[in-house]
Amino acid sequence: MGRKILLVCGILSSLLYVATVVLAPMQWEGYSSTSQTVSELIAIDAPTTPLVVPLFIIYSVLVYAFGWGVWISAGRKRALRLTAVGLIGKEVLGLVATLFFPMHLRGVEGTLTDTMHAILSMVGVLFMLLAIGSGATAFGKYFRLYSIATILLLVVGGTLAGLDASRLEANLPTPWMGVTERINIYAYMLWVVVLSIALLRNQVERSQDSLEGSRDSG
């Protein structure tokens, strides 16, 4: 039961993050989810920072719990252990960026905190790709194809968002940066939910097999 609770944390973490990203902009008049990034919701002096930061901390804790659930569910599957490392590693960097290296608002001259935020985010993407790439080999053909499709979507979306990075630094308009970034976010969150469901189903099947084996031996 404890393991199942940990795995359910994967679903809860994604739901919490998406709800935060969707609802928080309502507290900031003038914020555009189409053109502005999620990181701007926790930027220095952003009006949404007091709301979003605590929710992102809870999100990180849920991801750590899910990552641990993936690790202990791995059994002999080394790929799932690497998936757990990717999940937790990404969120350790994400939490550090949130708490210690938030970016500045647009129009404010960048400092070391902006540079570190960008670096931590980029390294976090590598951990995310590690999680998905490793997880792709842990289950059957359909999950593998789904994982590959998710990686391709992340690469395309990340490339498009990256093209706007210099415009963001120069305080120039970024009409679709929020959209391309959110495509990446939602794709990853959905993958985490699917992984969680797959692992939960696997646990249920193992429990049923064990119960049937006990009955047969009895």
C-alpha positions as CSV (number, residue, x, y, z in Angstrom):
1,M,0.0,0.0,0.0
2,G,2.8,2.4,0.8
3,R,4.4,1.8,-2.6
4,K,1.0,2.5,-4.3
5,I,0.7,5.8,-2.4
6,L,4.2,6.8,-3.6
7,L,3.2,6.0,-7.2
8,V,0.0,7.9,-6.9
9,C,2.1,11.0,-6.0
10,G,3.2,11.0,-9.7
11,I,-0.4,11.7,-10.8
12,L,-0.9,14.2,-8.0
13,S,2.3,16.1,-8.8
14,S,1.3,16.6,-12.4
15,L,-2.2,17.7,-11.5
16,L,-0.9,20.2,-9.0
17,Y,1.6,21.7,-11.4
18,V,-0.8,22.0,-14.3
19,A,-3.4,23.6,-12.0
20,T,-0.9,26.1,-10.7
21,V,0.3,27.0,-14.2
22,V,-3.3,27.5,-15.4
23,L,-4.7,29.3,-12.3
24,A,-1.8,31.5,-11.1
25,P,-1.9,33.8,-14.1
26,M,-5.4,34.8,-13.1
27,Q,-3.8,36.6,-10.1
28,W,-1.5,38.7,-12.4
29,E,-3.3,41.3,-14.5
30,G,-1.5,41.6,-17.8
31,Y,0.3,38.3,-17.7
32,S,0.0,36.3,-20.9
33,S,0.2,32.5,-20.9
34,T,0.6,32.7,-24.6
35,S,3.8,34.9,-24.7
36,Q,5.2,34.6,-21.2
37,T,7.1,31.7,-19.5
38,V,6.2,29.8,-16.3
39,S,9.4,30.9,-14.8
40,E,8.1,34.5,-14.9
41,L,5.4,33.4,-12.4
42,I,8.1,33.0,-9.8
43,A,10.3,35.9,-10.9
44,I,11.7,38.4,-8.5
45,D,9.0,40.8,-7.5
46,A,6.3,39.0,-9.6
47,P,2.9,39.3,-8.0
48,T,2.3,35.6,-8.3
49,T,5.5,34.5,-6.5
50,P,4.0,34.2,-3.0
51,L,1.3,31.9,-4.3
52,V,3.3,29.8,-6.9
53,V,6.5,29.1,-4.9
54,P,4.8,27.2,-2.0
55,L,2.8,25.2,-4.6
56,F,6.0,24.4,-6.5
57,I,7.7,23.2,-3.3
58,I,4.8,20.8,-2.7
59,Y,5.0,19.7,-6.3
60,S,8.7,18.9,-5.8
61,V,8.0,16.9,-2.7
62,L,5.4,14.9,-4.6
63,V,7.9,14.2,-7.4
64,Y,10.5,13.1,-4.9
65,A,8.0,10.6,-3.4
66,F,7.1,9.4,-6.8
67,G,10.7,9.0,-7.8
68,W,11.3,6.9,-4.7
69,G,8.2,4.8,-5.6
70,V,9.7,4.2,-9.1
71,W,13.0,3.2,-7.6
72,I,11.6,0.6,-5.2
73,S,9.3,-0.7,-7.9
74,A,12.2,-1.2,-10.3
75,G,13.1,-4.6,-9.2
76,R,15.8,-5.9,-11.6
77,K,14.9,-3.2,-14.2
78,R,17.9,-0.9,-14.2
79,A,16.1,1.3,-16.7
80,L,13.5,2.2,-14.1
81,R,16.2,3.1,-11.6
82,L,17.6,5.5,-14.2
83,T,14.1,6.9,-14.6
84,A,13.9,7.5,-10.9
85,V,17.2,9.3,-11.0
86,G,16.0,11.4,-13.9
87,L,12.8,12.3,-12.2
88,I,14.4,13.3,-8.9
89,G,17.4,14.9,-10.4
90,K,15.3,17.2,-12.6
91,E,13.2,18.3,-9.6
92,V,16.2,18.8,-7.3
93,L,17.6,21.3,-9.8
94,G,14.1,22.8,-10.4
95,L,13.6,23.4,-6.7
96,V,17.1,25.0,-6.3
97,A,16.3,27.3,-9.3
98,T,12.9,28.2,-7.8
99,L,14.2,29.0,-4.3
100,F,17.7,30.4,-4.9
101,F,17.9,31.5,-8.5
102,P,14.7,33.0,-9.7
103,M,14.8,35.1,-12.8
104,H,14.1,38.9,-13.0
105,L,11.0,40.4,-14.6
106,R,11.2,41.5,-18.1
107,G,12.9,44.9,-18.5
108,V,15.1,44.4,-15.5
109,E,18.8,43.9,-16.1
110,G,19.8,40.3,-15.6
111,T,22.3,39.1,-13.0
112,L,23.9,35.9,-11.9
113,T,20.6,34.6,-10.7
114,D,19.2,34.7,-14.2
115,T,22.2,32.9,-15.6
116,M,22.0,30.2,-13.0
117,H,18.3,29.8,-13.5
118,A,18.9,29.2,-17.2
119,I,21.8,26.7,-16.6
120,L,19.8,24.8,-14.0
121,S,16.8,24.6,-16.3
122,M,18.9,23.3,-19.2
123,V,20.5,20.6,-17.1
124,G,17.1,19.8,-15.7
125,V,15.9,19.1,-19.3
126,L,18.7,16.5,-19.6
127,F,17.5,14.7,-16.5
128,M,14.0,14.8,-17.9
129,L,15.2,13.2,-21.2
130,L,17.1,10.6,-19.1
131,A,13.9,9.8,-17.2
132,I,11.8,9.4,-20.4
133,G,14.4,7.7,-22.4
134,S,15.1,5.1,-19.7
135,G,11.4,4.6,-18.9
136,A,10.7,3.9,-22.6
137,T,12.5,0.6,-22.3
138,A,10.7,-0.5,-19.1
139,F,7.4,-1.5,-20.6
140,G,6.0,-2.8,-23.8
141,K,6.0,-1.5,-27.4
142,Y,3.2,1.0,-27.1
143,F,4.7,2.8,-24.1
144,R,8.1,2.8,-25.8
145,L,6.5,4.4,-28.9
146,Y,4.6,6.9,-26.7
147,S,7.8,7.8,-24.9
148,I,9.7,8.3,-28.2
149,A,6.9,10.6,-29.4
150,T,7.1,12.6,-26.2
151,I,10.8,13.0,-26.6
152,L,10.4,14.2,-30.2
153,L,7.7,16.7,-29.1
154,L,10.0,18.0,-26.3
155,V,12.9,18.5,-28.7
156,V,10.7,20.4,-31.2
157,G,9.0,22.5,-28.5
158,G,12.3,23.1,-26.7
159,T,13.9,24.2,-29.9
160,L,11.1,26.7,-30.6
161,A,11.2,28.0,-27.1
162,G,15.0,28.3,-27.2
163,L,14.8,30.5,-30.3
164,D,12.9,33.0,-28.2
165,A,15.4,33.0,-25.3
166,S,17.6,35.8,-26.8
167,R,14.5,37.9,-27.4
168,L,13.4,37.4,-23.8
169,E,16.8,38.5,-22.6
170,A,16.6,41.6,-24.9
171,N,13.1,42.4,-23.6
172,L,11.7,41.9,-27.1
173,P,8.2,40.4,-27.8
174,T,7.9,36.7,-27.6
175,P,4.4,36.1,-29.0
176,W,4.4,32.3,-28.8
177,M,7.1,31.5,-26.2
178,G,4.5,30.6,-23.5
179,V,2.7,28.2,-25.8
180,T,5.8,26.3,-26.9
181,E,7.0,26.0,-23.4
182,R,3.7,24.8,-22.1
183,I,3.5,22.2,-24.8
184,N,6.7,20.8,-23.3
185,I,5.4,21.0,-19.8
186,Y,2.1,19.4,-20.4
187,A,3.7,16.6,-22.6
188,Y,6.1,15.8,-19.7
189,M,3.4,15.9,-17.1
190,L,1.2,13.6,-19.1
191,W,4.1,11.2,-19.5
192,V,4.6,11.1,-15.7
193,V,0.9,10.4,-15.3
194,V,1.0,7.5,-17.8
195,L,4.1,6.1,-16.2
196,S,2.5,6.2,-12.8
197,I,-0.6,4.4,-14.1
198,A,1.5,1.8,-15.8
199,L,3.4,1.1,-12.6
200,L,0.2,1.0,-10.5
201,R,-1.3,-1.5,-12.9
202,N,1.9,-3.6,-12.7
203,Q,1.6,-3.6,-8.9
204,V,-2.0,-4.7,-9.1
205,E,-1.1,-7.5,-11.4
206,R,1.7,-8.6,-9.1
207,S,-0.7,-8.6,-6.1
208,Q,-3.2,-10.7,-8.0
209,D,-0.6,-13.2,-9.1
210,S,0.7,-13.5,-5.6
211,L,-2.9,-14.0,-4.3
212,E,-3.6,-16.7,-6.9
213,G,-0.3,-18.4,-6.1
214,S,-1.1,-18.4,-2.4
215,R,-4.5,-20.0,-3.1
216,D,-3.0,-22.6,-5.4
217,S,-0.4,-23.5,-2.8
218,G,-3.1,-23.7,-0.2
